[in-house]
Amino acid sequence: MNWITKIIKAGEKIKTAIHKRASKEDIANSDWTSCCKGPILKKDLEENLWVCPDCNKHHRIGPKQRFDILFGKNNYEIFKTPIPKDDPLEWTDTKSYKDRLKIARKKTGMTCGMMVVSGSINNIKITAVASDFNFLGASMAAAEGEAFLYGIQHAIENKTPFLCVSAGGGMRMMESLISLSQMTRTTLAINELKQNNLPYLVCITDPTAGGITASYAMLGDIHLSEPGALIAFAGARVIQGTVKEELPEGFQKSEYVKKTGFVDIIIERKNLSKKIGTLLSILLNKNSAISTEKNETTENTQSLSKVAS
């Protein structure tokens, strides 16, 4: 090998090293993430509730991070929900479904993609469920359906309102019709909750799409959403290719969805707990201002009745 060949080979090695992409695992284990202005320390982002201080992007967070913000650090009870048989259809594509579940469980520390808890906001006991996008895209399968139903049953038995923090790309096709049946099961469970006169609040987070949007995420008494959340059924390019028209800017973002009436209010993450507490106080008639006004109205009515008599 002459000196020219050596230089060329050395240059190729340097070029490969420069352009080599970091693996997803390397990125996940790094102290850094990226946003509008480039790299940002995860520690700094966490101190701001995982919201970028410059562009206000609400980064995706897991259920524990979510519940720490809503209820206070570890100030809630996590329930162990039923887990049906893994891989009922013995599904295999590039990997077996069982292997995918093992990886997701190791990555998230959760047995399924939903976490059910009980906590308090504004001295009101709440049953809540949240999805983890890192668990197979927060897709819905039999285990997630069981978790959701467990939460609804707990809410009914303990007479608490139910809060659903939605996320995910839809039903999990590794379980085919079993996963699709969760749309019906969750809908029936929500109807049962409402028949017991218990509030059902939905906080829609990024992204909420597919069968999740087509079922439990759009059945709330009140729909809240974080800024900039993707809320969709089919992808924008699929819709544009079907209707053959240009779609409005930000067509599937929470701000646009609010204009079309599918979202009631957009709330920044830092204000979610307070706003949910206020809404539940009103819905459950536990708000002091409302109670005072009601009492004053009753007293005035009684006074008028005495004068009339």
Secondary structure, 3 states (H helix, E strand, C coil): CCHHHHHHHHHHHHHHHHHCCCCHHHHHHCCEEEECCEEEEHHHHHHCCCECCCCCCECCCCHHHHHHHHHCCCCCEECCCCCCCCCCCCCECCCEHHHHHHHHHHHHCCCCCEEEEEEEECCEEEEEEEECCCCHHHCECHHHHHHHHHHHHHHHHHCCCEEEEEEECCECHHHHHHHHHHHHHHHHHHHHHHHCCCCEEEEEEEEECHHHHCCHHHCCCEEEECCCCEECCCCHHHHHHHHCCCCCCCCCEHHHHHHCCCCCEECCHHHHHHHHHHHHHHHCCCCHHHHHHHHHHHHHHHHHHHHHC
